[in-house]
Amino acid sequence: MSETAKKNEATKSTAAKTTASSASSGVRSATTKAASAASDTKSAASEAKDTTGSKVLALRSKAKSGGEMLATVPGKSVHIASTAWTVVRNRKQIAAGVGGGVLAALAGAYSLGRVSVRRGQGPLTRVTGGRF
């Protein structure tokens, strides 16, 4: 082989190495970018999963508290109905008690009014009850 052929072959070899090196670095760069994109996608998916999970937990707790509130409704309605039935059943006693209270209040007001209207009287008139 001649000297020129050796130089050409060395140049070709160097060019092939340079091309291979640049291609290799290009592949490395593309691989790095792809890995970075995959990592970003994975972290975004993880964040979405966490957000979705927290929203699901919040909805689950709201549904549970709503169910507990609805579970108390029948008990409350039974309590109200039993109270209403007790009032209806004992209406006569309730009316008598209210009537007695009204009569007592009227009697008290009448007696207080009679005392305040009295004129001043002497001792003899008071002893005899106003007859003399």
Backbone as JSON Lines, residues from 0, in Angstrom:
{"i":0,"aa":"M","n":[0.81,-1.15,0.0],"ca":[0.0,0.0,0.0],"c":[0.87,1.24,0.0]}
{"i":1,"aa":"S","n":[0.34,2.18,-0.7],"ca":[1.16,3.38,-0.82],"c":[0.84,4.33,0.32]}
{"i":2,"aa":"E","n":[1.64,5.28,0.4],"ca":[1.54,6.27,1.47],"c":[0.22,7.03,1.36]}
{"i":3,"aa":"T","n":[-0.21,7.37,0.19],"ca":[-1.45,8.11,-0.03],"c":[-2.63,7.24,0.36]}
{"i":4,"aa":"A","n":[-2.55,5.98,0.0],"ca":[-3.64,5.07,0.34],"c":[-3.75,4.92,1.85]}
{"i":5,"aa":"K","n":[-2.59,4.9,2.52],"ca":[-2.61,4.8,3.97],"c":[-3.24,6.06,4.59]}
{"i":6,"aa":"K","n":[-2.89,7.24,4.01],"ca":[-3.45,8.49,4.52],"c":[-4.96,8.53,4.29]}
{"i":7,"aa":"N","n":[-5.36,8.1,3.09],"ca":[-6.79,8.08,2.77],"c":[-7.54,7.14,3.74]}
{"i":8,"aa":"E","n":[-6.91,5.99,3.94],"ca":[-7.56,5.03,4.84],"c":[-7.58,5.57,6.26]}
{"i":9,"aa":"A","n":[-6.53,6.23,6.71],"ca":[-6.48,6.81,8.04],"c":[-7.52,7.93,8.14]}
{"i":10,"aa":"T","n":[-7.65,8.71,7.07],"ca":[-8.63,9.8,7.05],"c":[-10.04,9.22,7.09]}
{"i":11,"aa":"K","n":[-10.27,8.15,6.3],"ca":[-11.57,7.49,6.29],"c":[-11.88,6.9,7.67]}
{"i":12,"aa":"S","n":[-10.85,6.33,8.26],"ca":[-11.01,5.73,9.57],"c":[-11.34,6.81,10.6]}
{"i":13,"aa":"T","n":[-10.63,7.94,10.54],"ca":[-10.87,9.05,11.45],"c":[-12.26,9.63,11.22]}
{"i":14,"aa":"A","n":[-12.64,9.77,9.94],"ca":[-13.97,10.3,9.61],"c":[-15.05,9.35,10.1]}
{"i":15,"aa":"A","n":[-14.83,8.06,9.95],"ca":[-15.8,7.07,10.41],"c":[-15.91,7.12,11.92]}
{"i":16,"aa":"K","n":[-14.76,7.27,12.6],"ca":[-14.78,7.36,14.05],"c":[-15.51,8.63,14.49]}
{"i":17,"aa":"T","n":[-15.24,9.75,13.8],"ca":[-15.89,11.02,14.14],"c":[-17.39,10.92,13.91]}
{"i":18,"aa":"T","n":[-17.77,10.31,12.78],"ca":[-19.19,10.15,12.47],"c":[-19.85,9.24,13.5]}
{"i":19,"aa":"A","n":[-19.16,8.16,13.82],"ca":[-19.69,7.23,14.81],"c":[-19.78,7.91,16.18]}
{"i":20,"aa":"S","n":[-18.77,8.71,16.51],"ca":[-18.76,9.42,17.79],"c":[-19.9,10.43,17.84]}
{"i":21,"aa":"S","n":[-20.1,11.19,16.75],"ca":[-21.18,12.18,16.74],"c":[-22.54,11.5,16.74]}
{"i":22,"aa":"A","n":[-22.64,10.39,16.03],"ca":[-23.9,9.64,16.03],"c":[-24.16,9.07,17.42]}
{"i":23,"aa":"S","n":[-23.1,8.59,18.05],"ca":[-23.24,8.04,19.39],"c":[-23.67,9.12,20.37]}
{"i":24,"aa":"S","n":[-23.06,10.32,20.26],"ca":[-23.44,11.41,21.16],"c":[-24.88,11.87,20.85]}
{"i":25,"aa":"G","n":[-25.27,11.83,19.6],"ca":[-26.64,12.17,19.22],"c":[-27.63,11.17,19.81]}
{"i":26,"aa":"V","n":[-27.25,9.89,19.76],"ca":[-28.09,8.85,20.34],"c":[-28.18,9.03,21.85]}
{"i":27,"aa":"R","n":[-27.02,9.34,22.47],"ca":[-27.0,9.58,23.91],"c":[-27.89,10.76,24.28]}
{"i":28,"aa":"S","n":[-27.8,11.82,23.5],"ca":[-28.62,13.02,23.75],"c":[-30.1,12.7,23.59]}
{"i":29,"aa":"A","n":[-30.44,11.97,22.55],"ca":[-31.84,11.58,22.33],"c":[-32.32,10.66,23.44]}
{"i":30,"aa":"T","n":[-31.45,9.76,23.88],"ca":[-31.8,8.85,24.96],"c":[-32.02,9.64,26.26]}
{"i":31,"aa":"T","n":[-31.16,10.61,26.51],"ca":[-31.29,11.44,27.71],"c":[-32.59,12.23,27.67]}
{"i":32,"aa":"K","n":[-32.89,12.81,26.49],"ca":[-34.14,13.57,26.35],"c":[-35.36,12.67,26.53]}
{"i":33,"aa":"A","n":[-35.3,11.48,25.97],"ca":[-36.41,10.53,26.1],"c":[-36.57,10.1,27.56]}
{"i":34,"aa":"A","n":[-35.46,9.87,28.24],"ca":[-35.53,9.49,29.65],"c":[-36.1,10.62,30.49]}
{"i":35,"aa":"S","n":[-35.69,11.85,30.16],"ca":[-36.21,13.02,30.87],"c":[-37.71,13.17,30.64]}
{"i":36,"aa":"A","n":[-38.14,13.0,29.4],"ca":[-39.56,13.09,29.07],"c":[-40.35,11.98,29.77]}
{"i":37,"aa":"A","n":[-39.78,10.8,29.81],"ca":[-40.45,9.69,30.5],"c":[-40.56,9.97,32.0]}
{"i":38,"aa":"S","n":[-39.5,10.53,32.57],"ca":[-39.52,10.87,33.99],"c":[-40.57,11.95,34.27]}
{"i":39,"aa":"D","n":[-40.63,12.97,33.4],"ca":[-41.63,14.03,33.57],"c":[-43.05,13.46,33.46]}
{"i":40,"aa":"T","n":[-43.25,12.57,32.51],"ca":[-44.56,11.95,32.33],"c":[-44.92,11.11,33.55]}
{"i":41,"aa":"K","n":[-43.93,10.38,34.05],"ca":[-44.17,9.54,35.22],"c":[-44.53,10.4,36.45]}
{"i":42,"aa":"S","n":[-43.82,11.51,36.65],"ca":[-44.11,12.37,37.8],"c":[-45.47,13.04,37.64]}
{"i":43,"aa":"A","n":[-45.83,13.43,36.41],"ca":[-47.15,14.03,36.17],"c":[-48.25,13.01,36.44]}
{"i":44,"aa":"A","n":[-48.03,11.77,36.01],"ca":[-49.01,10.72,36.27],"c":[-49.13,10.45,37.77]}
{"i":45,"aa":"S","n":[-48.0,10.47,38.47],"ca":[-48.02,10.26,39.91],"c":[-48.79,11.38,40.62]}
{"i":46,"aa":"E","n":[-48.56,12.63,40.2],"ca":[-49.27,13.76,40.79],"c":[-50.77,13.65,40.5]}
{"i":47,"aa":"A","n":[-51.12,13.26,39.28],"ca":[-52.53,13.1,38.93],"c":[-53.17,12.0,39.78]}
{"i":48,"aa":"K","n":[-52.4,10.92,40.0],"ca":[-52.9,9.82,40.83],"c":[-53.12,10.29,42.26]}
{"i":49,"aa":"D","n":[-52.17,11.06,42.81],"ca":[-52.31,11.57,44.17],"c":[-53.51,12.51,44.28]}
{"i":50,"aa":"T","n":[-53.66,13.42,43.31],"ca":[-54.78,14.36,43.32],"c":[-56.1,13.62,43.22]}
{"i":51,"aa":"T","n":[-56.16,12.66,42.32],"ca":[-57.39,11.88,42.15],"c":[-57.69,11.1,43.42]}
{"i":52,"aa":"G","n":[-56.66,10.52,44.01],"ca":[-56.84,9.76,45.25],"c":[-57.37,10.62,46.37]}
{"i":53,"aa":"S","n":[-56.84,11.84,46.51],"ca":[-57.32,12.72,47.58],"c":[-58.75,13.17,47.32]}
{"i":54,"aa":"K","n":[-59.09,13.4,46.05],"ca":[-60.48,13.78,45.74],"c":[-61.43,12.63,46.01]}
{"i":55,"aa":"V","n":[-61.0,11.43,45.7],"ca":[-61.83,10.26,45.96],"c":[-62.04,10.1,47.46]}
{"i":56,"aa":"L","n":[-61.0,10.3,48.24],"ca":[-61.12,10.2,49.7],"c":[-62.06,11.26,50.25]}
{"i":57,"aa":"A","n":[-61.97,12.48,49.7],"ca":[-62.85,13.55,50.15],"c":[-64.31,13.22,49.82]}
{"i":58,"aa":"L","n":[-64.55,12.74,48.61],"ca":[-65.91,12.37,48.22],"c":[-66.43,11.21,49.07]}
{"i":59,"aa":"R","n":[-65.55,10.27,49.37],"ca":[-65.95,9.12,50.17],"c":[-66.36,9.57,51.58]}
{"i":60,"aa":"S","n":[-65.58,10.5,52.16],"ca":[-65.92,10.96,53.51],"c":[-67.21,11.78,53.5]}
{"i":61,"aa":"K","n":[-67.44,12.58,52.43],"ca":[-68.68,13.33,52.33],"c":[-69.87,12.38,52.19]}
{"i":62,"aa":"A","n":[-69.7,11.35,51.4],"ca":[-70.78,10.38,51.22],"c":[-71.07,9.66,52.53]}
{"i":63,"aa":"K","n":[-70.03,9.36,53.29],"ca":[-70.22,8.68,54.56],"c":[-70.97,9.57,55.55]}
{"i":64,"aa":"S","n":[-70.59,10.84,55.64],"ca":[-71.27,11.75,56.57],"c":[-72.71,11.99,56.11]}
{"i":65,"aa":"G","n":[-72.94,12.06,54.8],"ca":[-74.3,12.21,54.3],"c":[-75.14,10.98,54.62]}
{"i":66,"aa":"G","n":[-74.55,9.81,54.5],"ca":[-75.27,8.58,54.84],"c":[-75.59,8.51,56.31]}
{"i":67,"aa":"E","n":[-74.66,8.96,57.16],"ca":[-74.92,8.97,58.6],"c":[-76.04,9.94,58.93]}
{"i":68,"aa":"M","n":[-76.07,11.11,58.25],"ca":[-77.12,12.08,58.48],"c":[-78.46,11.5,58.05]}
{"i":69,"aa":"L","n":[-78.5,10.82,56.91],"ca":[-79.74,10.22,56.45],"c":[-80.18,9.08,57.35]}
{"i":70,"aa":"A","n":[-79.24,8.41,57.97],"ca":[-79.6,7.3,58.87],"c":[-80.3,7.81,60.12]}
{"i":71,"aa":"T","n":[-80.05,9.06,60.52],"ca":[-80.69,9.6,61.71],"c":[-82.09,10.14,61.43]}
{"i":72,"aa":"V","n":[-82.44,10.34,60.17],"ca":[-83.75,10.92,59.83],"c":[-84.91,10.06,60.32]}
{"i":73,"aa":"P","n":[-84.9,8.74,60.09],"ca":[-86.04,7.94,60.59],"c":[-86.19,8.02,62.1]}
{"i":74,"aa":"G","n":[-85.1,8.01,62.83],"ca":[-85.17,8.11,64.28],"c":[-85.77,9.45,64.72]}
{"i":75,"aa":"K","n":[-85.37,10.53,64.05],"ca":[-85.91,11.84,64.39],"c":[-87.39,11.92,64.07]}
{"i":76,"aa":"S","n":[-87.78,11.38,62.93],"ca":[-89.2,11.45,62.56],"c":[-90.04,10.61,63.52]}
{"i":77,"aa":"V","n":[-89.53,9.48,63.97],"ca":[-90.26,8.67,64.96],"c":[-90.39,9.43,66.27]}
{"i":78,"aa":"H","n":[-89.33,10.1,66.67],"ca":[-89.36,10.89,67.91],"c":[-90.4,12.01,67.82]}
{"i":79,"aa":"I","n":[-90.42,12.71,66.7],"ca":[-91.37,13.81,66.51],"c":[-92.8,13.27,66.48]}
{"i":80,"aa":"A","n":[-92.99,12.16,65.78],"ca":[-94.33,11.57,65.71],"c":[-94.8,11.1,67.08]}
{"i":81,"aa":"S","n":[-93.91,10.52,67.87],"ca":[-94.32,10.06,69.2],"c":[-94.64,11.25,70.11]}
{"i":82,"aa":"T","n":[-93.9,12.33,69.97],"ca":[-94.2,13.53,70.76],"c":[-95.56,14.1,70.36]}
{"i":83,"aa":"A","n":[-95.81,14.16,69.06],"ca":[-97.11,14.67,68.59],"c":[-98.25,13.77,69.08]}
{"i":84,"aa":"W","n":[-98.05,12.47,69.05],"ca":[-99.09,11.56,69.52],"c":[-99.34,11.73,71.02]}
{"i":85,"aa":"T","n":[-98.3,11.96,71.79],"ca":[-98.46,12.19,73.23],"c":[-99.27,13.45,73.47]}
{"i":86,"aa":"V","n":[-99.02,14.5,72.7],"ca":[-99.77,15.74,72.85],"c":[-101.24,15.51,72.51]}
{"i":87,"aa":"V","n":[-101.5,14.8,71.41],"ca":[-102.89,14.53,71.0],"c":[-103.59,13.66,72.04]}
{"i":88,"aa":"R","n":[-102.91,12.66,72.54],"ca":[-103.5,11.73,73.49],"c":[-103.83,12.42,74.81]}
{"i":89,"aa":"N","n":[-103.02,13.37,75.22],"ca":[-103.21,14.04,76.51],"c":[-103.76,15.45,76.34]}
{"i":90,"aa":"R","n":[-104.45,15.71,75.27],"ca":[-104.92,17.07,74.98],"c":[-105.87,17.59,76.06]}
{"i":91,"aa":"K","n":[-106.69,16.73,76.65],"ca":[-107.64,17.17,77.68],"c":[-106.91,17.64,78.93]}
{"i":92,"aa":"Q","n":[-105.91,16.88,79.34],"ca":[-105.13,17.26,80.51],"c":[-104.35,18.55,80.24]}
{"i":93,"aa":"I","n":[-103.82,18.67,79.02],"ca":[-103.07,19.88,78.68],"c":[-104.0,21.09,78.69]}
{"i":94,"aa":"A","n":[-105.21,20.94,78.12],"ca":[-106.17,22.04,78.1],"c":[-106.58,22.43,79.51]}
{"i":95,"aa":"A","n":[-106.8,21.44,80.39],"ca":[-107.18,21.73,81.77],"c":[-106.05,22.47,82.49]}
{"i":96,"aa":"G","n":[-104.83,22.05,82.28],"ca":[-103.69,22.72,82.92],"c":[-103.54,24.15,82.44]}
{"i":97,"aa":"V","n":[-103.69,24.36,81.14],"ca":[-103.59,25.73,80.61],"c":[-104.73,26.59,81.14]}
{"i":98,"aa":"G","n":[-105.94,26.01,81.16],"ca":[-107.1,26.77,81.68],"c":[-106.91,27.14,83.13]}
{"i":99,"aa":"G","n":[-106.42,26.22,83.95],"ca":[-106.17,26.51,85.36],"c":[-105.14,27.6,85.54]}
{"i":100,"aa":"G","n":[-104.12,27.58,84.73],"ca":[-103.09,28.62,84.79],"c":[-103.65,29.98,84.44]}
{"i":101,"aa":"V","n":[-104.52,30.03,83.41],"ca":[-105.12,31.31,83.01],"c":[-106.02,31.83,84.13]}
{"i":102,"aa":"L","n":[-106.82,30.94,84.74],"ca":[-107.69,31.36,85.84],"c":[-106.88,31.88,87.03]}
{"i":103,"aa":"A","n":[-105.78,31.23,87.36],"ca":[-104.93,31.68,88.46],"c":[-104.34,33.05,88.16]}
{"i":104,"aa":"A","n":[-103.93,33.28,86.94],"ca":[-103.36,34.58,86.56],"c":[-104.42,35.67,86.65]}
{"i":105,"aa":"L","n":[-105.63,35.38,86.18],"ca":[-106.71,36.38,86.25],"c":[-107.08,36.69,87.7]}
{"i":106,"aa":"A","n":[-107.17,35.67,88.54],"ca":[-107.5,35.89,89.95],"c":[-106.44,36.72,90.63]}
{"i":107,"aa":"G","n":[-105.21,36.45,90.37],"ca":[-104.12,37.24,90.96],"c":[-104.17,38.68,90.51]}
{"i":108,"aa":"A","n":[-104.42,38.91,89.21],"ca":[-104.5,40.28,88.71],"c":[-105.68,41.03,89.33]}
{"i":109,"aa":"Y","n":[-106.81,40.33,89.5],"ca":[-108.01,40.96,90.09],"c":[-107.74,41.36,91.53]}
{"i":110,"aa":"S","n":[-107.12,40.45,92.28],"ca":[-106.86,40.77,93.69],"c":[-105.86,41.9,93.83]}
{"i":111,"aa":"L","n":[-104.86,41.94,93.0],"ca":[-103.9,43.06,93.06],"c":[-104.57,44.36,92.67]}
{"i":112,"aa":"G","n":[-105.45,44.31,91.72],"ca":[-106.16,45.52,91.3],"c":[-107.08,46.04,92.38]}
{"i":113,"aa":"R","n":[-107.75,45.15,93.11],"ca":[-108.67,45.55,94.18],"c":[-107.89,46.22,95.32]}
{"i":114,"aa":"V","n":[-106.72,45.73,95.63],"ca":[-105.94,46.31,96.72],"c":[-105.47,47.71,96.35]}
{"i":115,"aa":"S","n":[-105.09,47.92,95.1],"ca":[-104.55,49.21,94.71],"c":[-105.64,50.27,94.59]}
{"i":116,"aa":"V","n":[-106.92,49.91,94.44],"ca":[-108.01,50.87,94.28],"c":[-108.58,51.31,95.63]}
{"i":117,"aa":"R","n":[-108.33,50.61,96.67],"ca":[-108.87,50.93,98.0],"c":[-108.5,52.31,98.46]}
{"i":118,"aa":"R","n":[-109.46,52.93,99.07],"ca":[-109.2,54.25,99.67],"c":[-108.69,54.05,101.1]}
{"i":119,"aa":"G","n":[-108.11,55.03,101.57],"ca":[-107.65,54.96,102.95],"c":[-108.84,54.91,103.92]}
{"i":120,"aa":"Q","n":[-108.8,54.03,104.87],"ca":[-109.89,53.87,105.84],"c":[-109.31,53.94,107.25]}
{"i":121,"aa":"G","n":[-110.21,54.24,108.15],"ca":[-109.81,54.31,109.55],"c":[-109.79,52.93,110.17]}
{"i":122,"aa":"P","n":[-109.37,52.86,111.44],"ca":[-109.24,51.56,112.09],"c":[-110.57,50.88,112.37]}
{"i":123,"aa":"L","n":[-111.59,51.61,112.69],"ca":[-112.89,51.01,112.97],"c":[-113.52,50.45,111.69]}
{"i":124,"aa":"T","n":[-113.4,51.14,110.62],"ca":[-113.95,50.69,109.35],"c":[-113.21,49.43,108.89]}
{"i":125,"aa":"R","n":[-111.93,49.4,109.1],"ca":[-111.16,48.21,108.71],"c":[-111.54,47.02,109.54]}
{"i":126,"aa":"V","n":[-111.75,47.19,110.81],"ca":[-112.09,46.08,111.69],"c":[-113.47,45.53,111.35]}
{"i":127,"aa":"T","n":[-114.39,46.4,111.05],"ca":[-115.75,45.95,110.74],"c":[-115.95,45.59,109.28]}
{"i":128,"aa":"G","n":[-114.92,45.72,108.46],"ca":[-115.02,45.37,107.04],"c":[-115.79,46.37,106.23]}
{"i":129,"aa":"G","n":[-115.81,47.63,106.68],"ca":[-116.48,48.68,105.93],"c":[-117.93,48.86,106.25]}
{"i":130,"aa":"R","n":[-118.44,48.19,107.28],"ca":[-119.87,48.33,107.61],"c":[-120.14,49.63,108.37]}
{"i":131,"aa":"F","n":[-119.24,50.11,109.13],"ca":[-119.44,51.35,109.9],"c":[-118.51,52.42,109.42]}
